[in-house]
Amino acid sequence: MVNTIKDFIVMAMGTLLFAMSITLLSMPNQLAEGGVAGLSLLLYYGINLSPALVTFIVNGILLAIGYRFLPRRMVMLSLVNIPLLSLFIFLTEDVGSPINDPLLAAIFAGIFTGAGFGLIFRARSSMGGTSIIARMLNFRFGFDLTATNFILDS
């Protein structure tokens, strides 16, 4: 029980960092992300569709597909984390403002994203998207989680 609570707190902190990377750094500075977050940003830039809504729908679909192949514990944590990510994105969607130096914005976005992913993976969860696919490949075939996620997001 204690590990589950600790994992939940670590996962929530990682999810908040990732959401802040998207809304406070990537969105206002017109930066790209990989995976589902990147798709949601493209739809936001192109047709002003809410990234919170897009990430919720696409991640939900991917989790439904991965349900058969992923460990139950990870599915349960992801069932909590996917709406949490969308909620954090929704709450911070209009808060960010552009930074004058695009390189600085990209560096900080990378730091926040990497720290967020690290915490989420440490909690043995997923924030959805391509990390669900990476987790399936890791559990089924032993693929390296970080390298697989990097390749899928590229």
Rosetta blueprint (number, residue, H / E / L):
1 M L
2 V H
3 N H
4 T H
5 I H
6 K H
7 D H
8 F H
9 I H
10 V H
11 M H
12 A H
13 M H
14 G H
15 T H
16 L H
17 L H
18 F H
19 A H
20 M H
21 S H
22 I H
23 T H
24 L H
25 L H
26 S H
27 M L
28 P L
29 N L
30 Q L
31 L L
32 A L
33 E L
34 G L
35 G H
36 V H
37 A H
38 G H
39 L H
40 S H
41 L H
42 L H
43 L H
44 Y H
45 Y H
46 G H
47 I H
48 N L
49 L L
50 S L
51 P H
52 A H
53 L H
54 V H
55 T H
56 F H
57 I H
58 V H
59 N H
60 G H
61 I H
62 L H
63 L H
64 A H
65 I H
66 G H
67 Y L
68 R L
69 F L
70 L L
71 P L
72 R H
73 R H
74 M H
75 V H
76 M H
77 L H
78 S H
79 L H
80 V H
81 N H
82 I H
83 P H
84 L H
85 L H
86 S H
87 L H
88 F H
89 I H
90 F H
91 L H
92 T H
93 E L
94 D L
95 V L
96 G L
97 S L
98 P L
99 I L
100 N L
101 D L
102 P H
103 L H
104 L H
105 A H
106 A H
107 I H
108 F H
109 A H
110 G H
111 I H
112 F H
113 T H
114 G H
115 A H
116 G H
117 F H
118 G H
119 L H
120 I H
121 F H
122 R H
123 A L
124 R L
125 S L
126 S L
127 M L
128 G L
129 G L
130 T H
131 S H
132 I H
133 I H
134 A H
135 R H
136 M H
137 L H
138 N H
139 F H
140 R H
141 F H
142 G L
143 F L
144 D L
145 L H
146 T H
147 A H
148 T H
149 N H
150 F H
151 I H
152 L H
153 D H
154 S L
